[in-house]
Amino acid sequence: MPRKDAEPSSKLMADKPASATSSTGTSSGVVASSSSPPLWGKTFKAWARSRGGTTETERRRIDLMGALVRYVHANGGHVISPPGARLVRIEIPKNSTLPIKLAEDFNYHAVQCGTGMRTTNQGFEPTDLIEIKID
């Protein structure tokens, strides 16, 4: 018998796909996180609207963040900062050239702030954490 205080699973799974099919043809219920680009632009815009609108500076930061997330994701990295953060943390594979590209293309000077592990389809992969400041 289900607990009365527990939320129904249909409500929790409303935004997630019903299932994913593995290579063996069975339904596993797991979806790869890197299968599609993140929806930061939409998420951040919804967050800003919920705060009662945006100023010109916030709109500029929304656009910068959206472009940055797309660029980082296209180059093998992952933005792990919350929407609206001025200091943006990026998780990159070891020995990635992304910090150099950010400095050359956009004049963002990345500061290494740690290391970590990321779970991927190939298992655990070591990563570097870098931080950049957007204005």
FENMO-V710078 format. One record per pair of residues at least 6 apart in sequence whose C-alpha atoms are under 7 Angstrom apart, sorted by the first residue. I is the first residue (numbers start at 1). J is the second residue. Records with the same first field share a line. If there is no record, write none. Layout:
I: J / J
This chain:
19: 27 / 28 / 29 / 30
20: 27 / 28 / 29 / 30 / 31
21: 27 / 28
22: 28
37: 73
40: 66
41: 62 / 66
44: 62 / 83
45: 62
48: 54
61: 135
69: 79
72: 78
75: 98
76: 92
77: 90 / 91 / 92 / 93
78: 90 / 91 / 92
79: 89 / 90 / 91
80: 89 / 90 / 91
81: 88 / 89
86: 133 / 134 / 135
87: 131 / 132 / 133 / 134
88: 131 / 132 / 133
89: 129 / 130 / 131 / 132
90: 129 / 130 / 131
91: 127 / 128 / 129 / 130
92: 127 / 128 / 129
93: 126 / 127 / 128
94: 126 / 127 / 128
99: 110
102: 108
103: 109
108: 132
109: 132
110: 130 / 131 / 132
111: 130 / 131 / 132
112: 129 / 130 / 131
113: 129 / 130 / 131
114: 128 / 129
115: 127 / 128 / 129
116: 126 / 127 / 128 / 129
117: 124 / 125 / 126 / 127
118: 124 / 125 / 126 / 127
119: 125
